[in-house]
Amino acid sequence: MSKPLYLVAVDGSEFGERAAERAINLAEQIGAKVKLITVMDWSYLQTQVIDGVAPPLLDRAKQEVNVTKRVLTPLVDKYHNSTVDITTELVWGVPVEVILEQVKTSHANLLFVGRHGRSRIVDILLGSVANQLAHHVGIPIILVP
């Protein structure tokens, strides 16, 4: 039987870091693997044309390097002495859709997501990534405050 897999959505925030910490601590106790995933939502990085002037295009490869250094590398470095098998992946797309697909294709047993402290009204009107995942993921999810 293979080891359980915990998928952790991280975004560089303190909430994502706490989600990774909880997942890795639990994984150490039961011998699970951990996969840290960060999602680059390209639509937010697309440049806008304003009054006929287009700013320079963003370099996708450069963005990947920057986000990897800012989000994934610090977590891997922090837990390098851990006995947990930790892998990482940066994926482009809509965060909720990518995370749901990753859960399915990686056969994750548990999903950890940081719960951002947005207002209840904003969550009702717009829905947070964590809230949408909690309603659609199909496996146990831990929302970390």
C-alpha positions as a Markdown table, in Angstrom:
| # | Residue | x | y | z |
|---|---|---|---|---|
| 1 | Met | 0.0 | 0.0 | 0.0 |
| 2 | Ser | 1.4 | 3.4 | -0.9 |
| 3 | Lys | 1.8 | 6.3 | 1.5 |
| 4 | Pro | -1.1 | 8.7 | 1.9 |
| 5 | Leu | -0.6 | 12.0 | 0.0 |
| 6 | Tyr | -1.4 | 15.4 | 1.5 |
| 7 | Leu | -1.9 | 18.2 | -1.1 |
| 8 | Val | -1.2 | 21.7 | 0.2 |
| 9 | Ala | -2.2 | 24.8 | -1.7 |
| 10 | Val | 0.3 | 27.6 | -0.9 |
| 11 | Asp | 0.3 | 31.2 | -2.1 |
| 12 | Gly | 3.1 | 32.8 | -0.1 |
| 13 | Ser | 0.8 | 34.1 | 2.6 |
| 14 | Glu | 1.1 | 33.3 | 6.3 |
| 15 | Phe | -2.1 | 31.3 | 5.9 |
| 16 | Gly | -0.5 | 29.1 | 3.3 |
| 17 | Glu | 2.6 | 28.7 | 5.4 |
| 18 | Arg | 0.6 | 27.5 | 8.3 |
| 19 | Ala | -1.3 | 25.1 | 6.1 |
| 20 | Ala | 2.1 | 23.6 | 5.0 |
| 21 | Glu | 3.3 | 23.4 | 8.6 |
| 22 | Arg | 0.1 | 21.5 | 9.7 |
| 23 | Ala | 0.3 | 19.1 | 6.8 |
| 24 | Ile | 4.0 | 18.4 | 7.3 |
| 25 | Asn | 3.6 | 17.9 | 11.0 |
| 26 | Leu | 0.7 | 15.5 | 10.5 |
| 27 | Ala | 2.5 | 13.7 | 7.7 |
| 28 | Glu | 5.5 | 13.1 | 10.0 |
| 29 | Gln | 3.3 | 11.4 | 12.5 |
| 30 | Ile | 1.6 | 9.0 | 10.1 |
| 31 | Gly | 4.2 | 8.6 | 7.3 |
| 32 | Ala | 2.4 | 10.5 | 4.6 |
| 33 | Lys | 3.9 | 12.4 | 1.6 |
| 34 | Val | 3.3 | 16.1 | 1.0 |
| 35 | Lys | 2.9 | 17.9 | -2.2 |
| 36 | Leu | 3.0 | 21.7 | -2.1 |
| 37 | Ile | 1.3 | 23.4 | -5.0 |
| 38 | Thr | 1.1 | 27.0 | -6.0 |
| 39 | Val | -1.2 | 28.2 | -8.8 |
| 40 | Met | -0.3 | 31.1 | -11.0 |
| 41 | Asp | -3.5 | 32.8 | -12.3 |
| 42 | Trp | -2.3 | 34.1 | -15.6 |
| 43 | Ser | -5.4 | 36.4 | -16.0 |
| 44 | Tyr | -4.2 | 38.5 | -13.1 |
| 45 | Leu | -0.8 | 38.9 | -14.7 |
| 46 | Gln | -2.1 | 39.9 | -18.1 |
| 47 | Thr | -1.3 | 43.5 | -19.0 |
| 48 | Gln | -4.0 | 45.9 | -19.9 |
| 49 | Val | -4.1 | 48.4 | -22.8 |
| 50 | Ile | -4.9 | 51.8 | -21.5 |
| 51 | Asp | -5.5 | 54.7 | -23.9 |
| 52 | Gly | -3.7 | 52.9 | -26.7 |
| 53 | Val | -0.5 | 52.3 | -24.6 |
| 54 | Ala | 0.4 | 48.7 | -23.8 |
| 55 | Pro | 2.9 | 48.1 | -21.0 |
| 56 | Pro | 5.6 | 45.6 | -21.7 |
| 57 | Leu | 4.5 | 42.0 | -21.7 |
| 58 | Leu | 5.2 | 40.0 | -18.5 |
| 59 | Asp | 7.8 | 37.3 | -18.9 |
| 60 | Arg | 6.1 | 34.0 | -17.9 |
| 61 | Ala | 9.4 | 32.2 | -17.2 |
| 62 | Lys | 10.6 | 35.0 | -15.0 |
| 63 | Gln | 7.3 | 35.0 | -13.1 |
| 64 | Glu | 7.7 | 31.3 | -12.5 |
| 65 | Val | 11.2 | 31.7 | -11.1 |
| 66 | Asn | 10.1 | 34.6 | -8.9 |
| 67 | Val | 7.1 | 32.8 | -7.5 |
| 68 | Thr | 9.1 | 29.6 | -6.9 |
| 69 | Lys | 11.8 | 31.5 | -5.0 |
| 70 | Arg | 9.2 | 33.4 | -3.0 |
| 71 | Val | 6.6 | 30.7 | -2.3 |
| 72 | Leu | 7.9 | 27.2 | -2.7 |
| 73 | Thr | 11.7 | 27.3 | -2.0 |
| 74 | Pro | 11.3 | 28.9 | 1.5 |
| 75 | Leu | 9.0 | 26.1 | 2.5 |
| 76 | Val | 11.2 | 23.3 | 1.2 |
| 77 | Asp | 14.2 | 24.9 | 2.9 |
| 78 | Lys | 12.3 | 25.3 | 6.2 |
| 79 | Tyr | 11.5 | 21.6 | 6.3 |
| 80 | His | 14.6 | 20.1 | 4.7 |
| 81 | Asn | 15.4 | 18.2 | 7.9 |
| 82 | Ser | 11.9 | 16.7 | 8.0 |
| 83 | Thr | 11.5 | 13.0 | 7.3 |
| 84 | Val | 8.5 | 13.7 | 5.1 |
| 85 | Asp | 8.8 | 13.3 | 1.3 |
| 86 | Ile | 8.0 | 16.8 | 0.1 |
| 87 | Thr | 7.4 | 17.7 | -3.5 |
| 88 | Thr | 6.4 | 20.9 | -5.2 |
| 89 | Glu | 4.7 | 22.1 | -8.3 |
| 90 | Leu | 3.8 | 25.4 | -9.8 |
| 91 | Val | 0.8 | 25.3 | -12.2 |
| 92 | Trp | -0.8 | 28.0 | -14.4 |
| 93 | Gly | -4.6 | 28.3 | -14.4 |
| 94 | Val | -7.6 | 29.2 | -12.3 |
| 95 | Pro | -6.7 | 28.3 | -8.7 |
| 96 | Val | -9.9 | 26.4 | -7.8 |
| 97 | Glu | -9.9 | 24.4 | -11.1 |
| 98 | Val | -6.2 | 23.6 | -10.9 |
| 99 | Ile | -6.4 | 22.5 | -7.3 |
| 100 | Leu | -9.4 | 20.3 | -7.9 |
| 101 | Glu | -7.6 | 18.7 | -10.9 |
| 102 | Gln | -4.5 | 18.2 | -8.9 |
| 103 | Val | -6.5 | 16.4 | -6.1 |
| 104 | Lys | -8.0 | 14.1 | -8.7 |
| 105 | Thr | -4.8 | 13.3 | -10.8 |
| 106 | Ser | -2.5 | 12.9 | -7.8 |
| 107 | His | -5.0 | 10.8 | -5.9 |
| 108 | Ala | -4.6 | 13.1 | -2.8 |
| 109 | Asn | -6.1 | 11.8 | 0.4 |
| 110 | Leu | -6.3 | 15.2 | 2.2 |
| 111 | Leu | -6.2 | 18.8 | 1.1 |
| 112 | Phe | -4.8 | 21.6 | 3.3 |
| 113 | Val | -5.6 | 25.2 | 2.4 |
| 114 | Gly | -5.0 | 28.4 | 4.3 |
| 115 | Arg | -8.2 | 30.2 | 5.2 |
| 116 | His | -7.8 | 33.9 | 4.5 |
| 117 | Gly | -9.4 | 36.3 | 6.9 |
| 118 | Arg | -11.7 | 38.0 | 4.5 |
| 119 | Ser | -15.1 | 39.4 | 5.6 |
| 120 | Arg | -18.1 | 37.1 | 5.6 |
| 121 | Ile | -19.9 | 39.4 | 3.2 |
| 122 | Val | -17.1 | 39.2 | 0.6 |
| 123 | Asp | -17.1 | 35.4 | 0.9 |
| 124 | Ile | -20.8 | 35.3 | 0.3 |
| 125 | Leu | -20.7 | 37.6 | -2.7 |
| 126 | Leu | -17.5 | 36.4 | -4.3 |
| 127 | Gly | -16.5 | 33.2 | -2.6 |
| 128 | Ser | -13.0 | 32.4 | -1.6 |
| 129 | Val | -10.8 | 29.8 | -3.1 |
| 130 | Ala | -10.9 | 27.9 | 0.2 |
| 131 | Asn | -14.7 | 28.1 | 0.4 |
| 132 | Gln | -15.1 | 26.9 | -3.2 |
| 133 | Leu | -12.8 | 24.0 | -2.6 |
| 134 | Ala | -14.6 | 23.0 | 0.6 |
| 135 | His | -17.8 | 22.7 | -1.4 |
| 136 | His | -16.4 | 20.8 | -4.4 |
| 137 | Val | -13.2 | 18.9 | -3.5 |
| 138 | Gly | -14.6 | 15.5 | -2.7 |
| 139 | Ile | -11.9 | 14.5 | -0.2 |
| 140 | Pro | -11.4 | 15.8 | 3.4 |
| 141 | Ile | -10.1 | 19.3 | 3.5 |
| 142 | Ile | -8.5 | 21.2 | 6.4 |
| 143 | Leu | -9.0 | 24.9 | 6.3 |
| 144 | Val | -6.1 | 26.4 | 8.3 |
| 145 | Pro | -6.8 | 29.7 | 10.0 |
